[in-house]
Amino acid sequence: MKELLTYLLSGILGKDDFEIEEETSENGFIRLKILTDASNMGLIIGKNGRTINSIRNLLKTKATLKKIGFSLEVAER
């Protein structure tokens, strides 16, 4: 999941100016948190949240295939 998110964000931002924190619980639930500068927040979220929703949909598809749950947050460093 983290690898897919890294690939998507690198393509969107054009650079690796972000960090991804990944926490996995005992039951297999994965929590991903994107940490980036305020200048990149608009690119990641997109107009009306379309970009972040598309990213979530792609990750949701992968999580469904693996039969695990996940959550995704975006935060400023």
N, C-alpha and C positions, 0 to 999 in steps of 0.2 A: 504494500500500500504506500509506504513511504517513498519507494523508488518511482512509482507512477506519479505521485504528487510532485516530487522533485523534477521529473521530466516535464510535466505540464507547466509548472511555475517558471522553469528555465526558459521555456518557449514563450511564455507570456511576457516575462520581464526582460528577456534578452541577456540576462546576467544572473549570477548567483548571489544576489544581494538579499538573502533571506535565510532563515534557519527553520528547521522543522523539528519539533519535539514530539516524540512518540511514546505513549504509555500503553502498556498492555495489561489488562486485568486477568485474574485467574480464570474467568469464564470465557476468555478470548475476545472480549470487547476492546477495541483499539480506539484510543483518543489521540487525534492529531492536532497540533497547534502550530500555525504559521506565525513566525515572528519576523517582522520586516519594518522598514522605515515608513514614516508617514507618507512620503512621496510615492511609495509603491502601493499603498492601500487602495487607491482609486483604480489602479490597473487590475489588481487582484479581484476587487469586488465588482467592478464594471458598472455600466449604466443600469440603474434599477436592480442591481444585484444579479444580473444575467450571467456574468463570468463565474462568480463563486457558485451559483446554482448549477451551472454546467459542470464545474469541477466536482461538486458534491454528487451529481448524477453519475458521473464516470466512476467515482470511488464507490458509490452505492452498488453499481453493477458488479464491480470486482468483489465487494464484500458479500454480495448475495451469492455469487458463484462459490466463494469460500465458506459460506454459511456462518459468517461472523457479523457482529455489529460494529459500528464506528461512529465517531463524531468528529467534526472539523470546526476549528475556531481560527479566527484571524485576529492577531493582536499586534500592537505597536511595541517595538523594543525601546 
